[in-house]
Amino acid sequence: MNFNAILNTAIIVAIAFGALNHITAIDTSIMRGWSLEETAIRIPHDIWNSYSSVLSTHPIQTKAVTSATVYTIGDLIAQRTEGSSISEIDLLRTLRSLLAGLIGHGPLSHIWYNVSDELFTNVLHLPTNIWGTGVKIVIDQTTWGPIWNNTYILLLGIMKFQKPKDIGAEMKRTTIPLLKSGLKLWPLAHCVTYGLIPKENRLLWVDLVEIIWVTILASTAAAGPDGTVEGTVTNNDGDGSSGNEKIMSA
């Protein structure tokens, strides 16, 4: 394992522990004398209680950190599935995704689920049956879905110091592919979101599913107009064969 691999691994582990520590906190003093079985049963319960407590007192901050964690994990998975080794992981790209989750997805989702709940309940008076849930999913996928996908592209473009016209072109390129990809995942997931999950816990459920979605989102955002993933170049050998050659991003 080379130095880059060690450094990247250390940074990833530090981010994971930092996020977990921010969201959950367990009083280890009360664990004295617990059997292994008691520990296995009570720790998940205590973590959930701790998360719920922090969520009720600091909802936006908690959702921001949760989304930042998920967007970090999703981008790392995306880079690994694109063929990057641990030493080749583009930490600047991961940092951009983390920040998009922190300052974008978490706070904006908090607003969306509160506004949409008010809309569905007090304005449209949608029923809680399967038909009402279906309408909620359609509204979510045709409004919030495209809005957030384009906001994500916008945030990444700003952080990469892209020109406004280039960001606009990127939004145009990715909107329809992301909408189509989302329709393969989110309608089923949102049957649970809008059918079973309380409003205050919806983002946590969505973020669990979002690990899969961010992998798609990050890969789509990283791909250029020709489909080449950011951080790769096409190498033509002159004999008719071609391949992708990794380069380190600046």
Backbone as CSV, one residue per row, in Angstrom:
resi,resn,N_x,N_y,N_z,CA_x,CA_y,CA_z,C_x,C_y,C_z
1,MET,0.854,-1.196,0.000,0.000,0.000,0.000,0.886,1.241,0.000
2,ASN,0.702,2.127,-0.986,1.539,3.310,-1.075,1.030,4.429,-0.172
3,PHE,1.760,5.533,-0.172,1.433,6.643,0.731,0.049,7.212,0.450
4,ASN,-0.306,7.377,-0.842,-1.625,7.918,-1.187,-2.747,7.046,-0.643
5,ALA,-2.570,5.735,-0.740,-3.590,4.821,-0.239,-3.741,4.951,1.271
6,ILE,-2.612,5.036,1.980,-2.652,5.186,3.439,-3.316,6.500,3.824
7,LEU,-2.923,7.581,3.148,-3.478,8.903,3.447,-4.976,8.944,3.169
8,ASN,-5.381,8.440,2.013,-6.803,8.446,1.664,-7.627,7.623,2.637
9,THR,-7.096,6.459,3.022,-7.797,5.607,3.985,-7.951,6.316,5.322
10,ALA,-6.881,6.954,5.792,-6.923,7.662,7.074,-7.945,8.794,7.048
11,ILE,-7.984,9.543,5.962,-8.934,10.657,5.845,-10.370,10.145,5.821
12,ILE,-10.604,9.081,5.069,-11.951,8.510,4.976,-12.424,8.014,6.337
13,VAL,-11.555,7.307,7.051,-11.908,6.798,8.382,-12.182,7.948,9.346
14,ALA,-11.358,8.993,9.288,-11.538,10.153,10.168,-12.876,10.837,9.907
15,ILE,-13.233,10.985,8.644,-14.519,11.597,8.291,-15.675,10.749,8.813
16,ALA,-15.562,9.431,8.646,-16.630,8.531,9.082,-16.829,8.595,10.589
17,PHE,-15.728,8.535,11.339,-15.834,8.592,12.795,-16.325,9.953,13.263
18,GLY,-15.871,11.010,12.607,-16.310,12.351,12.983,-17.798,12.532,12.788
19,ALA,-18.313,12.049,11.656,-19.748,12.167,11.382,-20.559,11.335,12.360
20,LEU,-20.112,10.108,12.620,-20.819,9.237,13.547,-20.840,9.827,14.946
21,ASN,-19.724,10.394,15.364,-19.640,10.989,16.691,-20.541,12.213,16.810
22,HIS,-20.691,12.960,15.710,-21.540,14.156,15.739,-23.011,13.784,15.851
23,ILE,-23.397,12.699,15.177,-24.802,12.318,15.126,-25.220,11.522,16.352
24,THR,-24.340,10.655,16.838,-24.697,9.789,17.956,-23.670,9.910,19.059
25,ALA,-24.126,9.690,20.269,-23.234,9.710,21.429,-23.760,8.726,22.456
26,ILE,-22.899,7.825,22.898,-23.297,6.816,23.870,-22.504,7.015,25.147
27,ASP,-23.195,7.008,26.266,-22.535,7.124,27.563,-21.949,5.762,27.920
28,THR,-20.646,5.619,27.719,-20.013,4.308,27.932,-20.018,3.884,29.393
29,SER,-20.196,4.819,30.318,-20.177,4.468,31.738,-21.349,3.563,32.106
30,ILE,-22.475,3.708,31.391,-23.643,2.891,31.727,-23.517,1.473,31.171
31,MET,-22.471,1.226,30.365,-22.302,-0.091,29.769,-21.566,-1.058,30.686
32,ARG,-21.058,-0.573,31.807,-20.302,-1.442,32.708,-21.210,-2.540,33.256
33,GLY,-20.754,-3.760,33.134,-21.519,-4.886,33.636,-22.485,-5.478,32.627
34,TRP,-22.617,-4.835,31.459,-23.509,-5.384,30.440,-22.906,-6.650,29.841
35,SER,-23.760,-7.629,29.581,-23.313,-8.808,28.858,-23.230,-8.463,27.374
36,LEU,-22.624,-9.357,26.600,-22.512,-9.136,25.160,-23.894,-9.033,24.524
37,GLU,-24.816,-9.864,25.010,-26.179,-9.840,24.471,-26.875,-8.516,24.790
38,GLU,-26.716,-8.033,26.029,-27.310,-6.744,26.406,-26.725,-5.607,25.576
39,THR,-25.419,-5.677,25.360,-24.763,-4.633,24.563,-25.305,-4.613,23.142
40,ALA,-25.446,-5.807,22.546,-25.938,-5.904,21.171,-27.364,-5.383,21.043
41,ILE,-28.162,-5.577,22.099,-29.561,-5.146,22.059,-29.702,-3.660,22.357
42,ARG,-28.940,-3.171,23.351,-29.177,-1.819,23.858,-28.440,-0.726,23.085
43,ILE,-27.268,-1.042,22.526,-26.518,0.003,21.815,-27.299,0.554,20.618
44,PRO,-27.880,-0.297,19.741,-28.680,0.278,18.649,-29.836,1.138,19.159
45,HIS,-30.463,0.688,20.254,-31.564,1.456,20.842,-31.076,2.799,21.354
46,ASP,-29.913,2.801,22.028,-29.354,4.047,22.556,-28.903,4.979,21.432
47,ILE,-28.341,4.414,20.366,-27.933,5.233,19.219,-29.154,5.910,18.601
48,TRP,-30.240,5.137,18.449,-31.458,5.714,17.878,-32.019,6.819,18.770
49,ASN,-32.036,6.574,20.088,-32.527,7.595,21.017,-31.662,8.842,20.962
50,SER,-30.345,8.641,20.862,-29.427,9.781,20.787,-29.657,10.566,19.505
51,TYR,-29.799,9.846,18.394,-30.046,10.509,17.111,-31.365,11.278,17.146
52,SER,-32.405,10.653,17.688,-33.719,11.299,17.751,-33.678,12.549,18.616
53,SER,-32.899,12.481,19.703,-32.775,13.639,20.591,-32.087,14.802,19.886
54,VAL,-30.971,14.497,19.212,-30.251,15.546,18.481,-31.109,16.082,17.338
55,LEU,-31.851,15.195,16.691,-32.708,15.601,15.577,-33.790,16.567,16.028
56,SER,-34.341,16.324,17.224,-35.415,17.185,17.717,-34.906,18.548,18.157
57,THR,-33.665,18.606,18.657,-33.122,19.884,19.137,-32.375,20.656,18.054
58,HIS,-31.737,19.936,17.132,-30.983,20.585,16.047,-31.324,19.900,14.721
59,PRO,-32.548,20.049,14.234,-32.972,19.281,13.052,-32.182,19.576,11.787
60,ILE,-31.945,20.845,11.493,-31.267,21.187,10.241,-29.811,20.739,10.273
61,GLN,-29.117,21.017,11.397,-27.710,20.628,11.502,-27.550,19.112,11.414
62,THR,-28.446,18.379,12.094,-28.359,16.920,12.090,-28.594,16.360,10.693
63,LYS,-29.590,16.890,10.004,-29.876,16.428,8.645,-28.747,16.806,7.692
64,ALA,-28.120,17.958,7.931,-26.994,18.382,7.090,-25.819,17.420,7.233
65,VAL,-25.490,17.059,8.474,-24.373,16.143,8.714,-24.701,14.750,8.178
66,THR,-25.949,14.317,8.358,-26.363,13.014,7.838,-26.210,12.963,6.321
67,SER,-26.683,13.998,5.631,-26.570,14.041,4.172,-25.117,14.143,3.727
68,ALA,-24.317,14.916,4.460,-22.895,15.028,4.125,-22.218,13.662,4.200
69,THR,-22.563,12.895,5.229,-21.994,11.554,5.387,-22.395,10.656,4.226
70,VAL,-23.677,10.686,3.887,-24.187,9.848,2.802,-23.568,10.239,1.462
71,TYR,-23.436,11.539,1.209,-22.871,11.983,-0.063,-21.381,11.661,-0.154
72,THR,-20.704,11.621,0.967,-19.307,11.187,0.980,-19.204,9.706,0.633
73,ILE,-20.019,8.894,1.310,-20.016,7.452,1.056,-20.390,7.162,-0.397
74,GLY,-21.438,7.838,-0.880,-21.897,7.608,-2.250,-20.842,7.935,-3.287
75,ASP,-20.130,9.054,-3.093,-19.094,9.426,-4.058,-17.922,8.447,-4.013
76,LEU,-17.558,7.999,-2.819,-16.468,7.027,-2.705,-16.833,5.720,-3.403
77,ILE,-18.078,5.274,-3.214,-18.533,4.062,-3.895,-18.505,4.270,-5.405
78,ALA,-18.959,5.457,-5.843,-18.962,5.761,-7.277,-17.558,5.686,-7.858
79,GLN,-16.591,6.269,-7.157,-15.218,6.255,-7.665,-14.650,4.844,-7.705
80,ARG,-15.000,4.043,-6.699,-14.518,2.661,-6.694,-15.130,1.868,-7.850
81,THR,-16.440,2.085,-8.109,-17.079,1.359,-9.203,-16.588,1.847,-10.562
82,GLU,-16.065,3.077,-10.601,-15.478,3.595,-11.838,-14.082,3.028,-12.083
83,GLY,-13.545,2.303,-11.091,-12.254,1.656,-11.271,-11.107,2.267,-10.506
84,SER,-11.367,3.309,-9.708,-10.287,3.943,-8.942,-9.897,3.074,-7.752
85,SER,-8.597,2.912,-7.545,-8.123,2.239,-6.343,-8.146,3.237,-5.196
86,ILE,-7.863,2.768,-3.976,-7.851,3.664,-2.817,-6.859,4.801,-3.025
87,SER,-5.704,4.495,-3.604,-4.678,5.526,-3.804,-5.057,6.514,-4.899
88,GLU,-5.991,6.130,-5.780,-6.386,6.996,-6.894,-7.640,7.818,-6.608
89,ILE,-8.247,7.604,-5.443,-9.480,8.326,-5.128,-9.230,9.829,-5.119
90,ASP,-10.082,10.553,-5.808,-9.988,12.010,-5.901,-10.689,12.606,-4.686
91,LEU,-9.915,12.961,-3.675,-10.494,13.472,-2.434,-11.132,14.844,-2.612
92,LEU,-10.659,15.627,-3.570,-11.294,16.922,-3.829,-12.706,16.718,-4.381
93,ARG,-12.857,15.736,-5.236,-14.191,15.407,-5.756,-15.093,14.942,-4.616
94,THR,-14.559,14.097,-3.735,-15.333,13.622,-2.593,-15.694,14.772,-1.664
95,LEU,-14.749,15.688,-1.457,-15.015,16.851,-0.609,-16.137,17.703,-1.194
96,ARG,-16.128,17.875,-2.505,-17.201,18.648,-3.139,-18.558,17.983,-2.923
97,SER,-18.583,16.672,-3.018,-19.833,15.949,-2.805,-20.272,16.060,-1.349
98,LEU,-19.305,15.964,-0.431,-19.598,16.133,0.999,-20.241,17.498,1.258
99,LEU,-19.637,18.543,0.701,-20.146,19.896,0.920,-21.520,20.083,0.284
100,ALA,-21.746,19.435,-0.863,-23.061,19.515,-1.496,-24.133,18.905,-0.598
101,GLY,-23.789,17.804,0.068,-24.728,17.206,1.010,-24.922,18.057,2.246
102,LEU,-23.823,18.652,2.721,-23.856,19.432,3.964,-24.635,20.733,3.809
103,ILE,-24.298,21.512,2.796,-24.910,22.836,2.659,-26.118,22.834,1.722
104,GLY,-26.277,21.729,0.971,-27.367,21.672,0.014,-28.446,20.679,0.382
105,HIS,-28.150,19.403,0.242,-29.179,18.381,0.373,-29.831,18.349,1.746
106,GLY,-29.038,18.373,2.810,-29.614,18.300,4.152,-30.573,19.440,4.454
107,PRO,-30.106,20.696,4.403,-30.990,21.834,4.699,-32.166,21.958,3.729
108,LEU,-31.920,21.773,2.426,-33.000,21.932,1.450,-34.037,20.817,1.569
109,SER,-33.590,19.604,1.889,-34.535,18.502,2.085,-35.397,18.746,3.319
110,HIS,-34.793,19.313,4.354,-35.555,19.673,5.561,-36.701,20.608,5.181
111,ILE,-36.402,21.606,4.365,-37.425,22.558,3.918,-38.463,21.854,3.047
112,TRP,-37.990,21.039,2.102,-38.904,20.371,1.181,-39.903,19.485,1.903
113,TYR,-39.442,18.656,2.826,-40.357,17.727,3.480,-41.342,18.436,4.402
114,ASN,-40.965,19.573,4.939,-41.911,20.366,5.723,-42.931,21.053,4.820
115,VAL,-42.442,21.664,3.735,-43.339,22.351,2.799,-44.267,21.353,2.110
116,SER,-43.713,20.227,1.661,-44.534,19.242,0.951,-45.583,18.630,1.872
117,ASP,-45.234,18.417,3.141,-46.208,17.877,4.083,-47.371,18.850,4.274
118,GLU,-47.045,20.137,4.363,-48.089,21.163,4.471,-48.939,21.187,3.197
119,LEU,-48.284,21.080,2.050,-48.990,21.081,0.767,-49.920,19.883,0.641
120,PHE,-49.384,18.702,0.935,-50.171,17.484,0.770,-51.339,17.413,1.756
121,THR,-51.092,17.882,2.998,-52.087,17.717,4.059,-53.123,18.830,4.084
122,ASN,-52.666,20.077,4.042,-53.567,21.207,4.290,-54.004,21.967,3.042
123,VAL,-53.313,21.750,1.919,-53.694,22.444,0.686,-54.412,21.490,-0.270
124,LEU,-53.751,20.377,-0.591,-54.345,19.414,-1.516,-55.255,18.410,-0.821
125,HIS,-55.100,18.290,0.511,-55.917,17.363,1.313,-55.863,15.943,0.744
126,LEU,-54.641,15.499,0.463,-54.471,14.164,-0.101,-54.747,13.101,0.953
127,PRO,-55.420,12.023,0.581,-55.663,10.937,1.536,-54.379,10.171,1.825
128,THR,-54.421,9.364,2.870,-53.233,8.594,3.255,-53.224,7.207,2.614
129,ASN,-54.160,6.943,1.707,-54.197,5.634,1.058,-53.201,5.572,-0.094
130,ILE,-53.240,4.485,-0.833,-52.252,4.255,-1.894,-52.354,5.301,-3.003
131,TRP,-53.567,5.796,-3.269,-53.725,6.798,-4.327,-53.109,8.124,-3.910
132,GLY,-53.315,8.497,-2.651,-52.703,9.722,-2.147,-51.190,9.635,-2.161
133,THR,-50.667,8.470,-1.773,-49.217,8.264,-1.800,-48.682,8.359,-3.224
134,GLY,-49.434,7.821,-4.178,-49.017,7.890,-5.578,-48.909,9.318,-6.083
135,VAL,-49.875,10.155,-5.716,-49.838,11.566,-6.121,-48.628,12.264,-5.502
136,LYS,-48.352,11.965,-4.232,-47.196,12.560,-3.550,-45.893,12.192,-4.268
137,ILE,-45.801,10.939,-4.690,-44.591,10.482,-5.377,-44.428,11.200,-6.716
138,VAL,-45.528,11.344,-7.451,-45.468,12.036,-8.747,-45.009,13.478,-8.555
139,ILE,-45.581,14.164,-7.565,-45.191,15.553,-7.300,-43.726,15.632,-6.896
140,ASP,-43.293,14.707,-6.042,-41.901,14.691,-5.591,-40.946,14.504,-6.763
141,GLN,-41.255,13.551,-7.623,-40.343,13.214,-8.717,-40.326,14.248,-9.838
142,THR,-41.397,15.015,-9.969,-41.446,16.012,-11.044,-41.086,17.420,-10.576
143,THR,-40.928,17.601,-9.268,-40.542,18.925,-8.749,-39.231,18.845,-7.978
144,TRP,-39.300,18.253,-6.797,-38.120,18.222,-5.934,-36.962,17.451,-6.561
145,GLY,-37.256,16.319,-7.207,-36.178,15.526,-7.809,-35.326,16.329,-8.779
146,PRO,-35.913,16.891,-9.841,-35.121,17.695,-10.783,-34.495,18.935,-10.147
147,ILE,-35.228,19.562,-9.207,-34.677,20.755,-8.548,-33.390,20.404,-7.813
148,TRP,-33.415,19.319,-7.029,-32.212,18.969,-6.282,-31.090,18.490,-7.200
149,ASN,-31.406,17.669,-8.192,-30.361,17.188,-9.098,-29.616,18.350,-9.738
150,ASN,-30.355,19.362,-10.185,-29.721,20.523,-10.806,-29.002,21.396,-9.788
151,THR,-29.525,21.439,-8.561,-28.828,22.177,-7.501,-27.486,21.524,-7.200
152,TYR,-27.468,20.196,-7.201,-26.226,19.449,-6.974,-25.202,19.774,-8.061
153,ILE,-25.645,19.757,-9.319,-24.756,20.102,-10.433,-24.273,21.540,-10.298
154,LEU,-25.166,22.442,-9.893,-24.805,23.852,-9.702,-23.749,24.006,-8.619
155,LEU,-23.948,23.341,-7.486,-22.988,23.441,-6.381,-21.624,22.894,-6.787
156,LEU,-21.617,21.758,-7.476,-20.343,21.194,-7.932,-19.659,22.146,-8.906
157,GLY,-20.435,22.730,-9.814,-19.868,23.668,-10.782,-19.260,24.887,-10.123
158,ILE,-19.943,25.413,-9.117,-19.412,26.570,-8.379,-18.117,26.200,-7.679
159,MET,-18.102,25.017,-7.051,-16.905,24.600,-6.320,-15.739,24.270,-7.256
160,LYS,-16.047,23.969,-8.517,-14.994,23.718,-9.510,-14.663,24.973,-10.322
161,PHE,-15.275,26.109,-9.916,-15.035,27.408,-10.573,-15.358,27.357,-12.065
162,GLN,-16.415,26.642,-12.421,-16.829,26.582,-13.814,-17.562,27.865,-14.213
163,LYS,-17.557,28.152,-15.490,-18.288,29.304,-16.007,-19.790,29.013,-15.971
164,PRO,-20.615,30.054,-15.763,-22.066,29.844,-15.718,-22.613,29.099,-16.929
165,LYS,-22.097,29.416,-18.126,-22.608,28.749,-19.330,-22.262,27.257,-19.329
166,ASP,-21.093,26.913,-18.737,-20.706,25.506,-18.656,-21.574,24.766,-17.641
167,ILE,-21.887,25.442,-16.537,-22.773,24.837,-15.538,-24.153,24.612,-16.141
168,GLY,-24.637,25.607,-16.886,-25.934,25.471,-17.546,-25.954,24.318,-18.533
169,ALA,-24.876,24.172,-19.283,-24.778,23.071,-20.244,-24.764,21.723,-19.529
170,GLU,-24.085,21.684,-18.379,-24.028,20.447,-17.594,-25.404,20.086,-17.046
171,MET,-26.145,21.094,-16.597,-27.513,20.849,-16.128,-28.374,20.278,-17.253
172,LYS,-28.242,20.873,-18.427,-29.021,20.420,-19.577,-28.666,18.988,-19.947
173,ARG,-27.375,18.663,-19.865,-26.911,17.321,-20.231,-27.407,16.257,-19.269
174,THR,-27.476,16.588,-17.972,-27.751,15.577,-16.950,-29.211,15.485,-16.524
175,THR,-30.031,16.485,-16.821,-31.399,16.514,-16.286,-32.214,15.288,-16.685
176,ILE,-32.304,14.998,-17.968,-33.131,13.876,-18.433,-32.548,12.526,-18.014
177,PRO,-31.231,12.284,-18.186,-30.679,11.005,-17.720,-30.908,10.759,-16.231
178,LEU,-30.756,11.803,-15.403,-30.966,11.636,-13.968,-32.439,11.411,-13.650
179,LEU,-33.319,12.084,-14.374,-34.754,11.881,-14.166,-35.136,10.440,-14.490
180,LYS,-34.614,9.911,-15.592,-34.900,8.526,-15.976,-34.330,7.542,-14.955
181,SER,-33.097,7.807,-14.500,-32.484,6.929,-13.500,-33.270,6.970,-12.200
182,GLY,-33.724,8.168,-11.819,-34.482,8.321,-10.581,-35.785,7.551,-10.597
183,LEU,-36.427,7.471,-11.756,-37.701,6.758,-11.862,-37.540,5.252,-11.664
184,LYS,-36.311,4.760,-11.798,-36.056,3.338,-11.565,-35.884,3.022,-10.079
185,LEU,-35.630,4.055,-9.269,-35.311,3.844,-7.858,-36.335,4.460,-6.914
186,TRP,-36.654,5.739,-7.128,-37.373,6.503,-6.112,-38.852,6.188,-5.951
187,PRO,-39.625,5.873,-7.000,-41.045,5.585,-6.758,-41.269,4.494,-5.715
188,LEU,-40.525,3.401,-5.802,-40.671,2.330,-4.821,-40.204,2.790,-3.443
189,ALA,-39.058,3.480,-3.390,-38.547,3.962,-2.101,-39.513,4.943,-1.460
190,HIS,-40.143,5.793,-2.280,-41.046,6.808,-1.739,-42.405,6.245,-1.340
191,CYS,-42.712,5.011,-1.735,-43.891,4.352,-1.164,-43.720,4.226,0.348
192,VAL,-42.487,3.997,0.770,-42.169,3.948,2.201,-42.075,5.362,2.764
193,THR,-41.398,6.267,2.028,-41.206,7.645,2.495,-42.526,8.304,2.854
194,TYR,-43.468,8.266,1.917,-44.734,8.981,2.102,-45.853,8.108,2.655
195,GLY,-45.622,6.789,2.691,-46.663,5.902,3.191,-46.477,5.450,4.621
196,LEU,-45.215,5.406,5.091,-44.956,4.824,6.409,-44.138,5.700,7.350
197,ILE,-43.240,6.519,6.814,-42.264,7.228,7.648,-42.814,8.568,8.137
198,PRO,-42.686,8.862,9.454,-43.084,10.182,9.959,-42.247,11.284,9.314
199,LYS,-42.822,12.475,9.212,-42.163,13.586,8.524,-40.758,13.840,9.044
200,GLU,-40.571,13.817,10.373,-39.274,14.167,10.947,-38.190,13.143,10.641
201,ASN,-38.586,11.910,10.288,-37.602,10.864,10.002,-37.474,10.539,8.519
202,ARG,-38.178,11.275,7.673,-38.160,10.957,6.244,-36.776,11.113,5.632
203,LEU,-36.069,12.170,6.018,-34.759,12.393,5.409,-33.778,11.288,5.783
204,LEU,-33.884,10.745,7.005,-32.997,9.648,7.398,-33.234,8.441,6.497
205,TRP,-34.497,8.092,6.273,-34.814,6.979,5.376,-34.330,7.270,3.958
206,VAL,-34.623,8.485,3.479,-34.209,8.869,2.128,-32.697,8.805,1.996
207,ASP,-31.974,9.240,3.036,-30.511,9.218,2.979,-29.964,7.794,2.922
208,LEU,-30.650,6.847,3.558,-30.210,5.454,3.466,-30.320,4.965,2.020
209,VAL,-31.438,5.294,1.367,-31.608,4.939,-0.046,-30.658,5.761,-0.908
210,GLU,-30.382,6.974,-0.445,-29.578,7.930,-1.214,-28.156,7.430,-1.459
211,ILE,-27.671,6.512,-0.626,-26.332,5.964,-0.859,-26.262,5.370,-2.267
212,ILE,-27.342,4.673,-2.657,-27.406,4.128,-4.016,-27.518,5.264,-5.026
213,TRP,-28.393,6.241,-4.728,-28.644,7.323,-5.672,-27.418,8.206,-5.869
214,VAL,-26.706,8.505,-4.779,-25.530,9.374,-4.902,-24.460,8.707,-5.761
215,THR,-24.382,7.381,-5.693,-23.446,6.667,-6.561,-23.771,6.952,-8.028
216,ILE,-25.065,6.939,-8.365,-25.498,7.255,-9.732,-25.281,8.733,-10.026
217,LEU,-25.685,9.585,-9.084,-25.607,11.034,-9.266,-24.167,11.491,-9.453
218,ALA,-23.272,10.990,-8.586,-21.869,11.402,-8.651,-21.216,10.939,-9.948
219,SER,-21.535,9.717,-10.379,-20.951,9.208,-11.624,-21.459,9.987,-12.828
220,THR,-22.752,10.320,-12.819,-23.329,11.089,-13.923,-22.731,12.484,-13.973
221,ALA,-22.580,13.108,-12.789,-22.012,14.456,-12.724,-20.548,14.463,-13.135
222,ALA,-19.830,13.371,-12.834,-18.396,13.315,-13.135,-18.120,12.999,-14.596
223,ALA,-19.105,12.426,-15.286,-18.916,12.062,-16.690,-19.034,13.292,-17.573
224,GLY,-18.159,13.395,-18.548,-18.218,14.505,-19.491,-19.279,14.267,-20.547
225,PRO,-19.450,15.213,-21.466,-20.437,15.072,-22.535,-20.238,13.820,-23.378
226,ASP,-18.987,13.349,-23.470,-18.713,12.153,-24.273,-18.787,10.878,-23.453
227,GLY,-19.188,11.011,-22.157,-19.313,9.839,-21.307,-18.056,9.473,-20.564
228,THR,-16.940,10.192,-20.805,-15.694,9.916,-20.108,-15.769,10.450,-18.687
229,VAL,-15.428,9.615,-17.720,-15.510,10.011,-16.323,-14.414,10.996,-15.985
230,GLU,-14.769,11.997,-15.154,-13.790,12.992,-14.704,-12.588,12.289,-14.098
231,GLY,-11.401,12.705,-14.495,-10.197,12.084,-13.963,-9.673,10.970,-14.852
232,THR,-10.295,10.790,-16.063,-9.799,9.784,-16.988,-9.607,10.416,-18.349
233,VAL,-8.715,9.845,-19.126,-8.552,10.279,-20.511,-8.611,9.046,-21.386
234,THR,-9.073,9.230,-22.619,-9.127,8.115,-23.556,-7.786,7.980,-24.240
235,ASN,-7.266,6.768,-24.243,-5.947,6.515,-24.808,-6.081,5.651,-26.046
236,ASN,-5.798,6.209,-27.228,-5.785,5.448,-28.470,-4.355,5.003,-28.757
237,ASP,-4.179,3.690,-28.889,-2.832,3.145,-29.027,-2.316,3.186,-30.456
238,GLY,-3.157,3.565,-31.416,-2.699,3.636,-32.800,-2.934,2.353,-33.561
239,ASP,-3.312,1.267,-32.828,-3.540,-0.001,-33.517,-5.029,-0.320,-33.589
240,GLY,-5.848,0.704,-33.360,-7.287,0.484,-33.435,-7.905,0.205,-32.091
241,SER,-7.076,-0.112,-31.073,-7.617,-0.379,-29.745,-7.623,0.899,-28.939
242,SER,-8.444,0.931,-27.927,-8.497,2.104,-27.062,-8.761,1.659,-25.645
243,GLY,-8.444,2.550,-24.702,-8.676,2.229,-23.297,-8.730,3.490,-22.494
244,ASN,-9.065,3.378,-21.231,-9.126,4.528,-20.341,-7.916,4.540,-19.435
245,GLU,-7.267,5.675,-19.375,-6.057,5.795,-18.583,-6.313,6.789,-17.469
246,LYS,-6.087,6.383,-16.213,-6.342,7.243,-15.063,-5.343,8.378,-14.992
247,ILE,-5.853,9.562,-14.652,-4.973,10.685,-14.365,-5.408,11.285,-13.051
248,MET,-4.522,11.912,-12.348,-4.838,12.539,-11.074,-5.439,13.903,-11.319
249,SER,-6.581,14.175,-10.675,-7.218,15.482,-10.828,-6.457,16.524,-10.048
250,ALA,-6.505,17.757,-10.544,-5.803,18.838,-9.859,-6.573,19.265,-8.642
